Structures are given as structure tokens and as C-alpha cells.
Amino acid sequence: MDNLGPYRPKFKNEPASLVLNRGYTVTEACRSLDVDETTLRRWVMEYRTHGNGIQ
């Protein structure tokens, strides 16, 4: 495994986009995608930092 962790940036962008662009709550997105809440909150912060998605 490389230093990107188990999830690629393209995969992380979709759940973060659901929260930021489509009106889902973090809880709703986590339930529908089976992702941990802490993980998704981190992805949302990364998405915001990069402006147009996780690099």
C-alpha cells in the first residue's frame, strides 16, 4: 500500500461532495455509504481545503 491510505482521492470526493454539494448530513452520507463518521468528516475538511476536491 502507498501513502494514500486505503481510499483513493476520487473515492473520497464522492461522499464529501454529497455533504457539501447535495445537502446530505454527515450522518446520512455515512449510513448510505457505510463509512465511519470521523473518516467522512476528515474527507469533508480535505475537500474544503482543496476547494474542488481531494487531491
NULO-805506 format. One record per residue: residue number from 1; y, z, x of N, C-alpha, C, O in turn; residue in one letter. Coordinates in nm, 2 decimals, padded with zeros to 4 digits. Atoms other than C-alpha are relative to their C-alpha. Layout:
BEGIN
{NUM,{Y,Z,X},{Y,Z,X},{Y,Z,X},{Y,Z,X},"A"};
...
***
This chain:
BEGIN
{1,{-00.12,00.00,00.08},{00.00,00.00,00.00},{00.12,00.00,00.09},{00.13,00.06,00.20},"M"};
{2,{-00.12,00.00,-00.08},{00.35,-00.07,00.12},{00.10,00.11,-00.05},{00.06,00.19,-00.13},"D"};
{3,{-00.10,-00.10,00.03},{00.67,00.14,00.09},{00.06,-00.01,-00.14},{00.15,00.06,-00.17},"N"};
{4,{-00.06,00.02,00.13},{00.75,00.01,-00.26},{-00.07,00.10,-00.10},{-00.02,00.10,-00.22},"L"};
{5,{00.07,-00.09,00.09},{00.51,00.26,-00.42},{-00.10,-00.08,-00.09},{-00.12,-00.20,-00.06},"G"};
{6,{00.10,00.07,00.08},{00.26,00.17,-00.69},{00.05,-00.10,-00.09},{-00.02,-00.18,-00.14},"P"};
{7,{-00.05,00.09,00.09},{00.50,-00.02,-00.90},{00.10,-00.09,00.06},{00.19,-00.05,00.15},"Y"};
{8,{-00.09,00.10,-00.06},{00.69,-00.34,-00.81},{00.14,00.01,-00.08},{00.14,00.05,-00.20},"R"};
{9,{-00.14,00.00,00.07},{01.07,-00.37,-00.89},{00.00,-00.07,-00.13},{00.06,-00.03,-00.23},"P"};
{10,{00.00,00.08,00.12},{01.00,-00.64,-01.15},{-00.06,00.09,-00.12},{-00.01,00.08,-00.23},"K"};
{11,{00.07,-00.08,00.10},{00.77,-00.40,-01.34},{00.10,00.12,-00.05},{00.10,00.15,-00.16},"F"};
{12,{-00.09,-00.11,00.03},{01.03,-00.11,-01.32},{00.12,-00.04,-00.09},{00.17,00.03,-00.17},"K"};
{13,{-00.12,00.04,00.07},{01.31,-00.32,-01.46},{-00.02,-00.01,-00.15},{00.07,00.03,-00.23},"N"};
{14,{00.02,00.02,00.15},{01.15,-00.38,-01.80},{00.02,00.14,-00.07},{00.09,00.14,-00.17},"E"};
{15,{-00.02,-00.13,00.07},{01.12,-00.01,-01.90},{00.14,00.05,00.01},{00.20,00.10,-00.09},"P"};
{16,{-00.13,-00.05,-00.02},{01.46,00.07,-01.76},{00.10,-00.08,-00.09},{00.19,-00.03,-00.15},"A"};
{17,{-00.08,00.09,00.09},{01.61,-00.23,-01.95},{-00.02,00.04,-00.15},{00.08,00.03,-00.22},"S"};
{18,{00.02,-00.05,00.14},{01.46,-00.10,-02.28},{00.09,00.11,-00.03},{00.15,00.12,-00.14},"L"};
{19,{-00.08,-00.12,00.03},{01.65,00.22,-02.24},{00.15,-00.04,00.01},{00.23,00.00,-00.08},"V"};
{20,{-00.14,00.03,-00.02},{01.98,00.07,-02.11},{00.05,-00.11,-00.08},{00.17,-00.11,-00.12},"L"};
{21,{-00.05,00.12,00.06},{02.00,-00.26,-02.29},{-00.05,-00.02,-00.15},{00.00,-00.10,-00.22},"N"};
{22,{00.06,00.02,00.13},{01.78,-00.23,-02.60},{00.00,00.12,-00.10},{-00.05,00.11,-00.21},"R"};
{23,{-00.02,-00.11,00.09},{01.86,00.11,-02.74},{-00.12,00.10,-00.01},{-00.11,00.19,-00.10},"G"};
{24,{00.11,-00.10,00.01},{01.53,00.29,-02.68},{00.04,00.13,00.07},{00.12,00.13,00.16},"Y"};
{25,{-00.02,-00.12,-00.07},{01.54,00.65,-02.59},{-00.11,00.00,00.12},{-00.20,-00.07,00.11},"T"};
{26,{00.10,-00.01,-00.11},{01.36,00.75,-02.27},{-00.14,00.04,-00.06},{-00.24,-00.01,-00.01},"V"};
{27,{00.13,-00.05,00.06},{01.10,00.93,-02.48},{-00.07,-00.11,-00.07},{-00.19,-00.13,-00.05},"T"};
{28,{00.06,00.12,00.07},{01.04,00.62,-02.70},{-00.06,-00.10,00.10},{-00.18,-00.14,00.08},"E"};
{29,{00.05,00.10,-00.09},{01.00,00.39,-02.40},{-00.12,00.06,00.08},{-00.22,-00.02,00.10},"A"};
{30,{00.11,-00.06,-00.07},{00.77,00.64,-02.22},{-00.13,-00.01,-00.09},{-00.24,-00.04,-00.04},"C"};
{31,{00.12,00.00,00.09},{00.54,00.66,-02.52},{-00.05,-00.14,-00.02},{-00.18,-00.16,-00.01},"R"};
{32,{00.05,00.13,00.02},{00.52,00.29,-02.58},{-00.06,-00.06,00.13},{-00.14,-00.15,00.12},"S"};
{33,{00.05,00.06,-00.13},{00.46,00.21,-02.21},{-00.09,00.09,00.08},{-00.14,00.05,00.18},"L"};
{34,{00.08,-00.10,-00.07},{00.26,00.52,-02.11},{00.04,00.02,00.14},{-00.03,00.01,00.23},"D"};
{35,{-00.07,-00.03,-00.13},{00.50,00.60,-01.83},{00.05,00.15,-00.01},{00.10,00.19,-00.11},"V"};
{36,{-00.06,-00.13,-00.01},{00.60,00.95,-01.72},{00.15,00.01,-00.02},{00.22,-00.08,00.03},"D"};
{37,{-00.14,-00.01,00.03},{00.94,01.06,-01.84},{00.09,00.02,00.13},{00.19,-00.05,00.14},"E"};
{38,{-00.08,-00.01,-00.13},{01.06,01.17,-01.49},{00.00,-00.13,00.07},{00.11,-00.16,00.13},"T"};
{39,{00.00,00.13,-00.06},{00.95,00.84,-01.35},{00.09,-00.10,-00.06},{00.17,-00.17,00.01},"T"};
{40,{-00.09,00.09,00.07},{01.13,00.64,-01.61},{00.15,00.04,00.02},{00.23,-00.05,00.04},"L"};
{41,{-00.14,-00.04,-00.02},{01.45,00.85,-01.57},{00.04,-00.05,00.14},{00.16,-00.09,00.16},"R"};
{42,{-00.03,00.04,-00.14},{01.44,00.77,-01.19},{00.02,-00.15,00.00},{00.11,-00.20,00.06},"R"};
{43,{-00.01,00.15,00.01},{01.39,00.39,-01.27},{00.13,-00.03,-00.06},{00.20,-00.13,-00.02},"W"};
{44,{-00.13,00.03,00.07},{01.69,00.40,-01.51},{00.12,00.03,00.10},{00.21,-00.05,00.10},"V"};
{45,{-00.10,-00.02,-00.10},{01.90,00.56,-01.23},{00.01,-00.11,00.10},{00.12,-00.15,00.14},"M"};
{46,{00.00,00.11,-00.10},{01.79,00.30,-00.98},{00.06,-00.13,-00.06},{00.13,-00.20,00.00},"E"};
{47,{-00.05,00.12,00.06},{01.86,00.02,-01.23},{00.16,00.01,-00.01},{00.22,-00.09,00.02},"Y"};
{48,{-00.14,-00.02,00.01},{02.21,00.16,-01.29},{00.07,-00.02,00.14},{00.18,-00.08,00.15},"R"};
{49,{-00.06,00.01,-00.13},{02.28,00.19,-00.92},{00.01,-00.14,00.05},{00.11,-00.18,00.12},"T"};
{50,{00.00,00.14,-00.05},{02.19,-00.18,-00.85},{00.08,-00.09,-00.09},{00.10,-00.20,-00.06},"H"};
{51,{-00.08,00.08,00.09},{02.38,-00.30,-01.15},{-00.07,-00.10,-00.08},{-00.04,-00.12,-00.20},"G"};
{52,{00.07,00.11,00.07},{02.15,-00.58,-01.25},{-00.15,00.01,00.02},{-00.23,-00.09,00.00},"N"};
{53,{00.14,-00.02,-00.02},{01.81,-00.43,-01.19},{-00.04,00.06,00.13},{00.04,00.08,00.22},"G"};
{54,{00.06,-00.07,-00.12},{01.59,-00.26,-00.93},{-00.04,-00.11,00.10},{-00.10,-00.21,00.06},"I"};
{55,{00.03,00.10,-00.10},{01.57,-00.45,-00.61},{-00.13,00.02,00.07},{-00.16,-00.05,00.16},"Q"};
***
